[in-house]
Amino acid sequence: MMKNELSINGATKKKIVKNFSFDVKFESRKINSKLKRKMKMRQTD
């Protein structure tokens, strides 16, 4: 019983970590595109 609960907890933790790292990647990508846009605007000035 305890072993089973632990494995389920481990699986959900892995899932949460996976989702978290995916969110971080997505956010950094958004920030990068915003920065690139700003750089382009500066170059046209």
Biopython code that builds the backbone (N, CA, C, O; Angstrom):
import numpy as np
from Bio.PDB.StructureBuilder import StructureBuilder

atoms = [
    (1, "MET", "N", (0.848, -1.216, 0.000)),
    (1, "MET", "CA", (0.000, 0.000, 0.000)),
    (1, "MET", "C", (0.881, 1.264, 0.000)),
    (1, "MET", "O", (0.728, 2.148, -0.843)),
    (2, "MET", "N", (1.798, 1.319, 0.962)),
    (2, "MET", "CA", (2.665, 2.498, 1.043)),
    (2, "MET", "C", (3.528, 2.635, -0.216)),
    (2, "MET", "O", (3.702, 3.731, -0.748)),
    (3, "LYS", "N", (4.061, 1.509, -0.679)),
    (3, "LYS", "CA", (4.918, 1.534, -1.863)),
    (3, "LYS", "C", (4.134, 2.078, -3.055)),
    (3, "LYS", "O", (4.646, 2.887, -3.829)),
    (4, "ASN", "N", (2.895, 1.630, -3.193)),
    (4, "ASN", "CA", (2.057, 2.059, -4.314)),
    (4, "ASN", "C", (1.819, 3.562, -4.247)),
    (4, "ASN", "O", (1.928, 4.254, -5.259)),
    (5, "GLU", "N", (1.495, 4.070, -3.064)),
    (5, "GLU", "CA", (1.253, 5.509, -2.900)),
    (5, "GLU", "C", (2.500, 6.309, -3.261)),
    (5, "GLU", "O", (2.415, 7.357, -3.900)),
    (6, "LEU", "N", (3.654, 5.804, -2.845)),
    (6, "LEU", "CA", (4.913, 6.497, -3.136)),
    (6, "LEU", "C", (5.154, 6.579, -4.635)),
    (6, "LEU", "O", (5.550, 7.624, -5.151)),
    (7, "SER", "N", (4.911, 5.468, -5.337)),
    (7, "SER", "CA", (5.148, 5.474, -6.786)),
    (7, "SER", "C", (4.196, 6.444, -7.474)),
    (7, "SER", "O", (4.574, 7.107, -8.440)),
    (8, "ILE", "N", (2.961, 6.531, -6.982)),
    (8, "ILE", "CA", (1.990, 7.472, -7.570)),
    (8, "ILE", "C", (2.476, 8.900, -7.321)),
    (8, "ILE", "O", (2.432, 9.743, -8.217)),
    (9, "ASN", "N", (2.940, 9.164, -6.096)),
    (9, "ASN", "CA", (3.466, 10.495, -5.781)),
    (9, "ASN", "C", (4.642, 10.835, -6.675)),
    (9, "ASN", "O", (4.741, 11.953, -7.180)),
    (10, "GLY", "N", (5.531, 9.878, -6.872)),
    (10, "GLY", "CA", (6.691, 10.104, -7.732)),
    (10, "GLY", "C", (6.260, 10.442, -9.142)),
    (10, "GLY", "O", (6.826, 11.334, -9.775)),
    (11, "ALA", "N", (5.253, 9.730, -9.639)),
    (11, "ALA", "CA", (4.777, 9.966, -11.008)),
    (11, "ALA", "C", (4.181, 11.365, -11.133)),
    (11, "ALA", "O", (4.458, 12.069, -12.104)),
    (12, "THR", "N", (3.364, 11.774, -10.159)),
    (12, "THR", "CA", (2.748, 13.100, -10.239)),
    (12, "THR", "C", (3.810, 14.186, -10.108)),
    (12, "THR", "O", (3.732, 15.222, -10.769)),
    (13, "LYS", "N", (4.804, 13.944, -9.252)),
    (13, "LYS", "CA", (5.886, 14.925, -9.109)),
    (13, "LYS", "C", (6.618, 15.090, -10.431)),
    (13, "LYS", "O", (6.911, 16.211, -10.846)),
    (14, "LYS", "N", (6.915, 13.972, -11.095)),
    (14, "LYS", "CA", (7.600, 14.030, -12.391)),
    (14, "LYS", "C", (6.759, 14.814, -13.382)),
    (14, "LYS", "O", (7.276, 15.630, -14.144)),
    (15, "LYS", "N", (5.454, 14.557, -13.364)),
    (15, "LYS", "CA", (4.539, 15.241, -14.289)),
    (15, "LYS", "C", (4.569, 16.742, -14.024)),
    (15, "LYS", "O", (4.641, 17.541, -14.958)),
    (16, "ILE", "N", (4.515, 17.121, -12.752)),
    (16, "ILE", "CA", (4.519, 18.542, -12.374)),
    (16, "ILE", "C", (5.826, 19.189, -12.827)),
    (16, "ILE", "O", (5.822, 20.289, -13.380)),
    (17, "VAL", "N", (6.937, 18.504, -12.590)),
    (17, "VAL", "CA", (8.243, 19.050, -12.990)),
    (17, "VAL", "C", (8.293, 19.221, -14.503)),
    (17, "VAL", "O", (8.789, 20.230, -15.005)),
    (18, "LYS", "N", (7.773, 18.226, -15.228)),
    (18, "LYS", "CA", (7.762, 18.294, -16.693)),
    (18, "LYS", "C", (6.951, 19.504, -17.142)),
    (18, "LYS", "O", (7.407, 20.289, -17.974)),
    (19, "ASN", "N", (5.745, 19.656, -16.591)),
    (19, "ASN", "CA", (4.894, 20.786, -16.956)),
    (19, "ASN", "C", (5.571, 22.103, -16.604)),
    (19, "ASN", "O", (5.510, 23.064, -17.371)),
    (20, "PHE", "N", (6.215, 22.146, -15.440)),
    (20, "PHE", "CA", (6.867, 23.372, -14.996)),
    (20, "PHE", "C", (7.991, 23.759, -15.954)),
    (20, "PHE", "O", (8.092, 24.915, -16.366)),
    (21, "SER", "N", (8.833, 22.790, -16.305)),
    (21, "SER", "CA", (9.950, 23.099, -17.210)),
    (21, "SER", "C", (9.418, 23.525, -18.570)),
    (21, "SER", "O", (10.010, 24.379, -19.231)),
    (22, "PHE", "N", (8.300, 22.932, -18.993)),
    (22, "PHE", "CA", (7.704, 23.320, -20.276)),
    (22, "PHE", "C", (7.216, 24.766, -20.208)),
    (22, "PHE", "O", (7.435, 25.546, -21.135)),
    (23, "ASP", "N", (6.548, 25.119, -19.096)),
    (23, "ASP", "CA", (6.065, 26.493, -18.919)),
    (23, "ASP", "C", (7.230, 27.480, -18.937)),
    (23, "ASP", "O", (7.143, 28.538, -19.560)),
    (24, "VAL", "N", (8.310, 27.134, -18.260)),
    (24, "VAL", "CA", (9.477, 28.022, -18.208)),
    (24, "VAL", "C", (10.041, 28.225, -19.613)),
    (24, "VAL", "O", (10.357, 29.348, -20.005)),
    (25, "LYS", "N", (10.166, 27.125, -20.372)),
    (25, "LYS", "CA", (10.670, 27.227, -21.746)),
    (25, "LYS", "C", (9.770, 28.140, -22.561)),
    (25, "LYS", "O", (10.253, 28.991, -23.307)),
    (26, "PHE", "N", (8.455, 27.961, -22.418)),
    (26, "PHE", "CA", (7.495, 28.756, -23.183)),
    (26, "PHE", "C", (7.624, 30.231, -22.823)),
    (26, "PHE", "O", (7.647, 31.091, -23.704)),
    (27, "GLU", "N", (7.709, 30.523, -21.518)),
    (27, "GLU", "CA", (7.838, 31.914, -21.061)),
    (27, "GLU", "C", (9.113, 32.547, -21.600)),
    (27, "GLU", "O", (9.082, 33.668, -22.110)),
    (28, "SER", "N", (10.235, 31.837, -21.492)),
    (28, "SER", "CA", (11.506, 32.405, -21.964)),
    (28, "SER", "C", (11.446, 32.642, -23.463)),
    (28, "SER", "O", (12.038, 33.598, -23.966)),
    (29, "ARG", "N", (10.734, 31.777, -24.183)),
    (29, "ARG", "CA", (10.610, 31.965, -25.630)),
    (29, "ARG", "C", (9.828, 33.243, -25.913)),
    (29, "ARG", "O", (10.178, 34.012, -26.809)),
    (30, "LYS", "N", (8.755, 33.463, -25.134)),
    (30, "LYS", "CA", (7.948, 34.683, -25.317)),
    (30, "LYS", "C", (8.792, 35.920, -25.032)),
    (30, "LYS", "O", (8.749, 36.897, -25.779)),
    (31, "ILE", "N", (9.563, 35.869, -23.938)),
    (31, "ILE", "CA", (10.411, 37.008, -23.563)),
    (31, "ILE", "C", (11.444, 37.262, -24.653)),
    (31, "ILE", "O", (11.706, 38.410, -25.013)),
    (32, "ASN", "N", (12.033, 36.182, -25.179)),
    (32, "ASN", "CA", (13.033, 36.321, -26.237)),
    (32, "ASN", "C", (12.439, 36.993, -27.466)),
    (32, "ASN", "O", (13.070, 37.868, -28.059)),
    (33, "SER", "N", (11.233, 36.592, -27.854)),
    (33, "SER", "CA", (10.619, 37.191, -29.048)),
    (33, "SER", "C", (10.326, 38.665, -28.805)),
    (33, "SER", "O", (10.452, 39.480, -29.719)),
    (34, "LYS", "N", (9.933, 39.018, -27.572)),
    (34, "LYS", "CA", (9.681, 40.431, -27.244)),
    (34, "LYS", "C", (10.975, 41.230, -27.349)),
    (34, "LYS", "O", (10.989, 42.335, -27.892)),
    (35, "LEU", "N", (12.064, 40.664, -26.824)),
    (35, "LEU", "CA", (13.365, 41.347, -26.881)),
    (35, "LEU", "C", (13.802, 41.533, -28.327)),
    (35, "LEU", "O", (14.282, 42.602, -28.703)),
    (36, "LYS", "N", (13.636, 40.501, -29.131)),
    (36, "LYS", "CA", (14.030, 40.590, -30.539)),
    (36, "LYS", "C", (13.245, 41.688, -31.244)),
    (36, "LYS", "O", (13.792, 42.431, -32.060)),
    (37, "ARG", "N", (11.949, 41.785, -30.920)),
    (37, "ARG", "CA", (11.114, 42.819, -31.536)),
    (37, "ARG", "C", (11.631, 44.201, -31.144)),
    (37, "ARG", "O", (11.707, 45.100, -31.981)),
    (38, "LYS", "N", (11.985, 44.367, -29.873)),
    (38, "LYS", "CA", (12.506, 45.657, -29.401)),
    (38, "LYS", "C", (13.793, 46.005, -30.134)),
    (38, "LYS", "O", (13.994, 47.149, -30.541)),
    (39, "MET", "N", (14.671, 45.008, -30.302)),
    (39, "MET", "CA", (15.938, 45.243, -31.001)),
    (39, "MET", "C", (15.676, 45.680, -32.438)),
    (39, "MET", "O", (16.336, 46.589, -32.941)),
    (40, "LYS", "N", (14.725, 45.043, -33.092)),
    (40, "LYS", "CA", (14.389, 45.403, -34.475)),
    (40, "LYS", "C", (13.902, 46.847, -34.540)),
    (40, "LYS", "O", (14.285, 47.598, -35.438)),
    (41, "MET", "N", (13.063, 47.229, -33.593)),
    (41, "MET", "CA", (12.531, 48.594, -33.575)),
    (41, "MET", "C", (13.667, 49.601, -33.391)),
    (41, "MET", "O", (13.654, 50.672, -33.999)),
    (42, "ARG", "N", (14.642, 49.261, -32.558)),
    (42, "ARG", "CA", (15.776, 50.158, -32.324)),
    (42, "ARG", "C", (16.596, 50.308, -33.598)),
    (42, "ARG", "O", (17.065, 51.402, -33.911)),
    (43, "GLN", "N", (16.767, 49.229, -34.323)),
    (43, "GLN", "CA", (17.579, 49.266, -35.540)),
    (43, "GLN", "C", (16.940, 50.157, -36.605)),
    (43, "GLN", "O", (17.650, 50.806, -37.373)),
    (44, "THR", "N", (15.609, 50.192, -36.658)),
    (44, "THR", "CA", (14.942, 50.996, -37.684)),
    (44, "THR", "C", (15.019, 52.486, -37.355)),
    (44, "THR", "O", (14.925, 53.320, -38.255)),
    (45, "ASP", "N", (15.187, 52.828, -36.087)),
    (45, "ASP", "CA", (15.263, 54.248, -35.692)),
    (45, "ASP", "C", (16.417, 54.977, -36.354)),
    (45, "ASP", "O", (16.607, 56.171, -36.121)),
]
sb = StructureBuilder()
sb.init_structure("model")
sb.init_model(0)
sb.init_chain("A")
sb.init_seg("    ")
for serial, (resi, resn, name, xyz) in enumerate(atoms, 1):
    if name == "N":
        sb.init_residue(resn, " ", resi, " ")
    sb.init_atom(name, np.array(xyz, "f"), 0.0, 1.0, " ", f" {name:<3s}", serial, name[0])
structure = sb.get_structure()
